[in-house]
Amino acid sequence: MKFVVVSHTHLLLATAWRLKSEGHEVSVVVAQDESEAAWSGLEQLPRLLEGADKRDADKVAQAAREPETLFVTDSRRWARTLREAGAVVLGPQQLGREASGPVPRVTFGAWFDGAALAAPHLLVEDQGLWPGGGWLGPRRAGGLTLTRAQELPSEIAEAMGPIVAGLATAAYRGLVRFAAQRVEESRAFAVTGLWLDWGWLHTQAFTAALDSDLGMVLAGEASPELRATHTVVLPVSMAPWPGRTWGKARRGQPRTWPSVEVPAPVRAAAPFFMGIRFDQGRVLTGAPAEAPDGGLVAVVHGRAEVLGLARARALQVARQLAEVLPEPQFRPDVALGVEEVLAALESEGLGLL
């Protein structure tokens, strides 16, 4: 199976490198020029198309009409065009029930394998890029904790029943994230939000947690298995990230950053480096500060059977990386509220562990 990863910026960079590390044949298409350098990584991934052609979904489809080619994209437009061209695509899909606006702090997630929800999990988001609760800081997740569930609680699974049937009919395969609340009158649960895409931090958390071969999971040849009960992911950046907040560009002159040595323990922890490029072990900024994700250095992760240990492992890598960065940013309070969420769910009869 050949994989073509199509991304606006570098949301799918972690996915592409995981596929590469597993030995799969991978090529990429990066639409925005300012994000191109972020994809240089440790070893150049081959480009499917260059120049203006890489922004033309029709030409992308024509360039990959080989058999056994699977597209992975975070673009709704490309997903639609590629499907219309007959390509096999894992990416955003419209069912008419998708939610718009910010994702709630507590949601459920799973991988839909074409027939059923697999590898169910709880997602607890640290909302905002800086500590303080609510949406303090830009309205973007500053951390995410994925907690593996043995199975979805029966009431939640029942509420998802019609949606699962719709996903199967649409031949969808990919990540699913949804919110559910108990209806006051009936006391039954109802799905109040649905996201079918490669979401920010959900993608990184699922990739970090996955114990199975990602390529085989994407191809539908293996079931996803999550390797630990808890996975904590945490963005580490340099001020003034994000350079663009919800489409509004930050004013001012582009900033550049000095090259820094990446500490060996950080490299050994294999974080998802994003928004930067490497040169013989040194970090170089890959995008100017006013680019969509200029200043975002990495998404670090920690896994463990015990939540506190998973959190400590993620923070250890974040602190080691922050020591060599100018104006580092990350949330030291990541995952602190997860135990309260788990306790609240248990009190509702929705225990996951």
C-alpha positions in Angstrom: 0.0 0.0 0.0 1.3 3.5 -0.9 0.3 6.5 1.1 -0.1 10.1 0.0 -0.5 12.6 2.8 -2.1 15.9 1.8 -2.1 18.7 4.4 -2.7 22.4 4.4 0.0 23.1 7.0 1.5 20.3 9.1 -1.3 18.8 11.1 -0.6 15.4 9.6 3.2 15.6 9.9 3.1 13.1 12.8 1.0 10.7 10.8 3.4 10.9 7.8 6.5 10.2 9.9 4.8 7.3 11.7 4.0 5.7 8.4 7.6 6.4 7.2 9.1 4.8 10.4 7.0 1.7 9.9 8.6 1.2 6.5 5.6 2.3 4.3 6.0 4.2 1.1 4.9 7.7 1.7 4.8 10.9 -0.3 3.3 14.3 0.8 1.6 17.3 -0.6 1.8 20.5 1.5 -0.5 23.3 0.2 0.9 26.3 2.0 4.4 27.4 1.1 5.1 28.8 4.5 4.6 25.4 6.0 6.8 23.6 3.6 10.0 23.8 5.6 8.4 22.2 8.6 8.2 19.0 6.6 11.9 18.6 6.1 12.3 16.7 9.3 15.1 14.3 9.9 14.9 12.9 6.4 13.2 14.5 3.4 9.8 12.9 2.6 9.3 12.8 -1.2 6.8 15.3 -2.7 4.1 14.2 -5.0 3.9 17.5 -6.7 5.7 20.9 -6.5 4.9 24.5 -7.2 1.4 25.6 -8.0 0.3 22.1 -9.0 0.4 21.0 -5.3 -2.6 23.3 -4.6 -4.7 21.7 -7.4 -6.6 18.8 -6.0 -7.4 17.5 -9.5 -3.7 17.3 -10.4 -3.0 15.6 -7.1 -5.5 13.0 -8.0 -4.2 12.5 -11.5 -0.6 12.2 -10.2 -1.6 9.3 -7.9 -3.8 7.1 -10.1 -1.7 4.1 -9.2 -3.3 1.0 -7.7 -3.2 0.5 -3.9 -2.7 4.2 -3.2 -4.4 5.6 -0.1 -4.8 9.3 0.5 -4.8 10.8 4.0 -5.9 14.4 4.1 -7.1 17.1 6.6 -8.7 19.1 3.7 -12.4 18.9 3.1 -12.0 20.2 -0.4 -9.3 17.7 -1.3 -11.2 14.9 0.3 -14.2 15.6 -1.8 -12.3 16.1 -5.0 -10.2 13.0 -4.5 -13.3 10.9 -3.7 -15.0 12.2 -6.9 -11.9 11.1 -8.8 -12.3 7.5 -7.5 -9.5 7.7 -4.9 -9.6 5.9 -1.6 -9.5 8.7 1.0 -9.2 8.9 4.7 -10.2 12.4 5.6 -13.1 14.8 6.6 -16.5 13.6 5.5 -19.9 15.2 5.6 -22.8 13.2 7.1 -25.0 16.3 7.9 -24.6 15.8 11.7 -21.2 17.4 12.2 -20.8 20.0 14.8 -19.3 23.5 14.3 -17.5 25.8 16.7 -15.2 24.9 19.5 -14.9 21.3 20.7 -16.1 20.8 24.3 -13.5 20.0 27.0 -14.7 16.4 27.5 -15.5 14.2 24.5 -15.3 10.6 23.5 -13.3 9.3 20.6 -12.8 6.1 18.6 -11.5 4.8 15.3 -14.2 3.8 12.9 -13.0 0.8 10.8 -15.8 0.9 8.3 -18.3 -1.1 10.3 -17.9 -0.4 14.0 -16.2 1.9 16.5 -12.8 0.5 17.6 -10.3 1.5 20.3 -12.8 3.7 22.2 -11.3 6.4 24.4 -12.1 9.5 26.5 -10.6 12.8 25.5 -10.1 15.6 28.1 -8.8 18.9 26.7 -6.8 21.6 28.4 -8.6 24.5 26.7 -6.4 27.5 26.0 -2.7 27.6 25.4 -1.8 28.9 28.8 -3.0 27.9 32.3 -6.0 29.5 33.9 -9.0 27.5 32.7 -11.6 28.4 30.1 -10.3 29.9 26.9 -7.5 31.9 28.5 -5.0 32.5 25.7 -5.9 31.8 22.0 -8.9 29.5 21.6 -6.8 26.4 20.9 -6.2 23.3 22.9 -3.0 23.5 25.0 -3.0 19.9 25.9 -5.0 16.7 25.6 -5.3 13.5 27.6 -6.5 10.3 25.9 -7.8 7.6 28.3 -8.3 4.1 26.8 -11.7 2.5 27.5 -12.4 -1.2 27.5 -15.6 -0.3 25.7 -18.0 2.6 25.4 -20.6 2.7 28.2 -23.8 1.1 27.0 -25.8 4.3 27.2 -23.3 6.2 25.1 -23.0 3.3 22.6 -26.8 3.3 22.2 -26.9 7.0 21.5 -24.2 6.5 18.8 -26.1 3.7 17.1 -27.8 5.7 14.3 -24.5 7.6 13.7 -22.5 4.4 13.4 -25.1 3.1 10.9 -24.6 6.3 8.9 -20.8 6.0 9.0 -21.0 2.5 7.7 -23.4 3.5 4.9 -21.0 6.3 3.9 -18.0 3.9 4.0 -16.2 6.2 6.4 -12.9 5.1 7.9 -11.0 7.3 10.3 -11.1 9.1 13.6 -14.4 10.0 15.3 -14.8 12.4 18.1 -18.2 13.1 19.7 -19.8 14.8 22.7 -22.8 13.3 24.6 -25.1 14.7 27.3 -27.9 13.3 29.3 -31.3 14.7 28.3 -33.1 16.1 31.3 -36.6 14.8 30.4 -35.8 11.2 29.4 -32.5 10.8 31.3 -31.1 9.1 28.2 -27.9 10.2 26.5 -27.9 12.2 23.2 -25.0 12.9 20.9 -24.6 16.7 21.0 -21.5 17.1 18.7 -19.7 15.0 16.1 -16.3 15.6 14.4 -15.1 13.4 11.6 -11.6 14.6 10.8 -7.9 14.6 11.8 -8.4 17.0 14.8 -5.7 19.1 16.4 -4.1 17.0 19.2 -6.6 14.1 18.8 -4.5 13.0 15.8 -1.2 13.3 17.8 -2.7 11.6 20.9 -4.1 8.7 18.9 -0.9 8.3 16.9 1.2 8.3 20.2 -1.2 5.9 21.9 -1.4 3.4 19.0 0.4 0.1 19.5 -0.7 -1.3 16.1 1.0 -0.6 12.7 -0.6 2.7 11.7 -0.4 1.9 8.0 -2.2 -1.4 8.4 -4.9 0.3 10.5 -5.4 3.0 7.8 -5.6 0.3 5.1 -8.2 -1.6 7.1 -5.9 -4.6 7.5 -5.5 -4.4 11.3 -7.5 -3.3 14.3 -6.1 -0.4 16.4 -4.8 -1.3 19.8 -3.9 1.4 22.3 -0.7 0.6 24.1 -1.3 2.3 27.5 -4.3 3.4 29.6 -3.4 7.1 29.5 -1.6 9.2 26.9 -0.9 12.9 27.5 0.1 15.2 24.6 1.4 18.7 25.1 2.4 21.4 22.6 5.7 23.1 23.2 6.2 26.4 21.4 8.1 29.7 21.3 6.4 33.0 21.7 4.5 34.5 20.0 2.9 31.2 18.8 0.3 31.1 17.5 1.2 33.7 14.9 -2.3 33.5 13.6 -5.3 33.0 15.8 -8.6 31.8 14.2 -7.6 33.4 10.9 -6.5 36.7 12.3 -2.9 37.4 11.4 -0.6 38.8 14.1 0.9 42.1 13.2 4.6 42.9 13.3 7.8 41.8 11.6 8.7 38.2 11.1 10.9 36.8 13.8 13.7 34.3 13.4 15.1 31.9 16.0 18.7 30.8 16.7 19.7 27.2 16.0 19.7 25.1 19.2 20.9 21.6 20.0 18.1 19.2 20.6 18.8 17.4 23.9 19.4 13.7 23.4 16.7 12.7 25.9 14.2 14.7 23.9 15.2 13.0 20.7 15.0 9.6 22.4 11.4 10.4 23.5 10.4 10.8 19.8 8.1 13.8 20.1 6.2 15.0 17.1 8.3 17.9 15.9 6.2 20.5 14.1 6.8 23.9 12.6 10.6 23.5 12.6 13.2 21.7 10.6 16.4 20.0 11.5 20.0 20.5 10.4 22.4 17.9 11.9 20.6 17.7 15.2 20.0 21.4 15.5 16.5 22.9 15.5 15.9 25.6 12.9 12.6 27.5 12.6 10.7 26.3 9.6 8.0 29.0 9.5 8.0 32.7 10.1 6.2 33.9 13.2 3.2 35.2 11.3 2.7 31.9 9.5 -0.3 29.8 10.7 1.8 27.8 13.1 5.1 29.7 13.3 6.8 29.1 16.6 5.2 25.7 17.3 8.2 23.4 17.9 6.8 20.0 19.0 3.9 18.0 20.5 5.5 15.9 23.3 3.7 12.9 24.7 3.8 10.6 27.7 2.1 7.2 28.1 1.5 5.1 31.2 -1.0 2.9 33.0 -1.1 5.5 35.7 -2.3 9.0 34.8 0.2 10.8 37.0 3.1 9.0 35.4 1.9 9.7 31.9 1.6 13.4 32.8 5.0 13.4 34.4 6.6 11.8 31.3 5.1 14.4 29.0 6.2 17.3 31.2 9.7 15.9 31.6 10.2 16.1 27.8 8.6 19.5 27.6 10.9 20.9 30.2 14.0 19.4 28.7 13.1 20.9 25.3 12.1 24.3 26.8 15.5 24.6 28.4 17.1 25.2 25.0 14.3 27.4 23.4 14.0 31.1 23.6 10.7 32.2 25.1 9.3 28.7 25.5 5.6 28.1 26.1 3.7 25.0 27.4 1.1 24.3 30.0 2.6 22.9 33.2 -0.9 22.1 34.5 -1.6 19.7 31.6 -4.0 16.9 32.6 -4.5 18.0 36.1 -8.3 17.9 35.8 -8.6 14.5 34.2 -9.1 12.5 37.4 -12.1 14.7 38.4 -13.6 14.0 35.0 -13.1 10.2 35.4 -14.7 10.4 38.9 -17.7 12.4 37.6 -18.3 9.9 34.8 -18.1 7.0 37.3 -20.7 8.7 39.5 -23.0 8.8 36.4 -22.5 5.1 36.0 -20.2 5.6 33.0 -17.0 4.2 34.4 -14.4 3.6 31.6 -11.5 1.9 33.4 
